[in-house]
Amino acid sequence: MVNVEICIGSACYVKGSSQVVNDLNEIIKEHGWEDKIAVKGSFCMKACQNHIGLGIRINGRQIGQVTAQNAREVLERELTASLS
């Protein structure tokens, strides 16, 4: 099981984390990964403070440089690699 955490704190929410959650759910459905990926909300990961983009972790590893605009591409790539 791949665990994905997305920050839903106020700063990340304003930067588009709610859209990232929607994108992630679409990716999971499109690939039939419902039984392989667990999605969880998380509060502050300090990604904003560290200037690394939206707060997203996959299996505990912080994914850097994610924005609402590139999240779909980044998540699809990272999840495909994690499931290989």
C-alpha positions in Angstrom: 0.0 0.0 0.0 1.3 3.4 -1.0 0.5 6.1 1.5 -0.1 9.7 0.2 -0.4 12.6 2.6 -1.5 16.0 1.3 -1.3 19.1 3.5 -4.7 20.7 4.0 -3.5 23.4 6.3 -4.5 27.0 5.5 -1.5 28.0 3.4 -1.5 24.9 1.2 -5.2 25.1 0.9 -4.9 28.6 -0.5 -2.2 27.4 -2.9 -4.5 24.7 -4.3 -4.2 21.6 -2.2 -7.9 20.9 -2.5 -7.5 20.7 -6.3 -4.5 18.4 -5.8 -6.7 16.1 -3.8 -9.3 16.1 -6.6 -6.5 15.4 -9.2 -5.1 12.6 -7.0 -8.5 10.9 -6.7 -8.9 11.1 -10.5 -5.5 9.6 -11.1 -6.3 6.7 -8.7 -9.6 6.0 -10.4 -8.2 6.2 -14.0 -5.4 3.7 -13.2 -7.6 1.4 -11.0 -5.3 2.0 -8.0 -8.1 2.2 -5.4 -6.8 -0.8 -3.5 -3.1 0.2 -3.8 -3.1 3.8 -2.6 -4.3 5.3 0.7 -4.9 9.1 0.7 -4.8 11.1 3.9 -5.0 14.7 4.8 -2.4 16.2 7.0 -1.9 19.5 8.7 1.3 21.6 8.3 4.3 19.8 6.9 6.3 23.0 6.9 6.6 22.8 3.1 5.7 26.5 2.7 8.2 27.6 5.3 10.9 25.6 3.6 9.8 27.0 0.1 9.5 23.5 -1.4 5.9 23.8 -2.7 2.7 22.2 -1.6 3.0 19.7 1.3 2.8 16.2 -0.2 4.4 13.0 1.1 4.5 9.6 -0.5 5.4 6.8 1.9 6.8 9.5 4.3 9.0 11.1 1.7 8.4 14.8 1.1 7.9 15.6 -2.6 9.4 18.9 -3.5 8.5 21.6 -6.0 4.8 20.6 -6.4 2.3 23.3 -7.3 -1.4 23.1 -8.2 -0.4 23.4 -11.8 2.1 20.5 -12.0 0.7 18.3 -9.2 -1.1 15.9 -11.6 2.0 15.2 -13.6 4.3 14.9 -10.5 1.9 12.6 -8.7 1.2 10.3 -11.6 5.0 9.9 -12.1 5.8 9.4 -8.4 2.9 6.9 -7.9 3.8 4.9 -11.0 7.4 4.6 -9.7 6.2 3.7 -6.2 3.9 1.0 -7.5 6.5 -0.6 -9.9 
